[in-house]
Amino acid sequence: MEELLDRINQPNDIKNIDPSDYKKLAWEIRRFIVKNVSRTGGHLSSNLGVVELSMALHLCCELPYDEIIWDVGHQSYTHKILTGRKEEFATLRQYGGMSGFPKRAESPCDVFNTGHSSTSISAATGLAKARNIRNGVQKIFAVIGDGALSGGMAYEALNNAARLKSNLIIVLNDNQMSIAKNVGGMAGYLGNIRTNTNYMGLKEDIENILKKMPHVGEKITTSIRGFKDVLKRVFIPGMLFEDMGIKYIGPIDGHDIKKMMAAFDGASKVKGAVLVHVCTRKGKGYPPAEKDPSSFHGVAPFFVRDGSARKSAEAKETYTDVFSQKIVELAEENKKITAVTAAMPAGTGLSAFARKFPGRFFDVGIAEEHAVTFAAGMAAGGLHPVVAIYSTFLQRAYDQILHDVCLCRLPVVFMADRAGIVGSDGETHQGIFDIAFMMPMPGLTIIAPKNSWELREMLSFAINYNAPVAIRYPRGEAYTGLESFKQPIVNGRGEWIAKGQDIVLLAAGSMVKTAAEARERLKKEGLDISVVNMRFLKPFDTGLLEEALKGHSLFVTLEEGVVTGGFGQAVANWVNNRDNSVKVLCIGLPDKFLEHGSASILKEKYGISADKVAERVLETYEEEKGKA
């Protein structure tokens, strides 16, 4: 028997499916997603939850003329399947393969690149304005999750969208979760709407009765609009969206395609912004994901039969694990330590802290800007907050770090997890810009550990340092090598790992391991070179550099971040101001967005693997010798 999914090969093919087969198609899509993600890894539970929602949107749209923007975008797998990309799922999130997020370069049906939360309504409002100026008539949908509504940018966009005099449809995908359980006032507000079905039922009953009355039914229905508004305020607390000037429709079962299509059709006739509230279940259709949607948010390859990981090797301790253990240890002794996360307690390693010290743990939702200034307020009040946010998301709070923390010289510790190349999530998630954007911030100390021991010691240092500190560390297994090098952490001081001559490798964080490996490769070329663990990217150890100037003609800086504006350029400026006969080679990442792929592949491609570093150093050294 032919599968329905075989008939979906290009945009709008879903419209050729008989409505009686929608349920079967949804089942086939879920089976396809589970099967493919089990092999490649990816975002599972969020995608399983929006299958019917995606189908309903595609049935109501003519793509790519009409436009759908997916907030965050990690729930766009069904959208990709329905736009002719199902054959590419074997390469999902693999180097050179299909992205796990919407990508304009991938398909004209991906109207906007997404990867960070709370952006869809802003982008959709801009698209609506562009449509109006062009005198277009296409439908524009912004699909945003209830978790993303905790982001301040979403409220700014709603405020602007309320002024639209033309149609814009905001689809609120309410599954009561972002990655973790949602928190805050909006979560409670939506919970009230979800559980209060009296208004929707009563409204539908009244309208159905009136419409059946000959001649006068429509007139009466129109005349009681004001009464309907009263009903809303009686039965639905707040009516936030309507009070803002945005028409509200819902809540609607997000797994009932016909009801959603009817709602979208009605919403498309409104001259203004409309919010359609649909309730979905994250992980729907796959029992392990339904039972534990957080664990199946982003997964490595797994066995379909029970959801267990394909790799059975013993899990290695990660840098996140090291941080998790150390902050709990420190907080047991220091009652002023608090911890803040932006909707990622498990991902940042703060779940154990939350269990141990619930009164000192704060999950502010997807609101990085608020997280930073909230922490600044606690620091101003005499506490010592630790803010754990992935590097890529920390850049969203640039202004708050600069003005609210550094300008006030407040003792806030920033734990920049996933710093450097992250891998399969691609451009939006690579943590490669944090050094460059933090380097110019006055009063901010930036440090990076070479191994797990150093991360523990650096956190202790930061907690006892009465000024802002940022600690950046990579994703994945914590390096335990170079364990014999354990000089105490002293403000602004680095450490010598090896002393040689002519060439010195000045490495930061994860690149210390790479420098040590590159040194061994260069030994085979007859070079005995020096290696320094800089530890402090700002302020860096000028005393150590002065010492290095005496015996080295080539300085090589190594950082897992963009070279432009980074630590290496700061060192180069310092060296050139003292001895312009010394060559400085800055090795880091190029001034570009890095595609998705494994970290090892990307490090090799962009020249920061040990082999590539050794090649580059040898080539530069020989060039400089030839000039002499």
Beta strands, then each sheet from edge to edge (+ up, - down):
strand 1: 42-43
strand 2: 67-70
strand 3: 140-145
strand 4: 168-174
strand 5: 247-253
strand 6: 273-279
strand 7: 298-299
strand 8: 337-341
strand 9: 361-363
strand 10: 384-390
strand 11: 413-417
strand 12: 445-447
strand 13: 469-472
strand 14: 495-498
strand 15: 502-507
strand 16: 530-533
strand 17: 536-538
strand 18: 552-562
strand 19: 583-589
sheet 1: 1+ 7-
sheet 2: 2+ 3+ 4+ 6+ 5+
sheet 3: 9+ 8+ 10+ 11+ 13+ 12+ 17-
sheet 4: 14+ 16- 15- 18- 19-
end
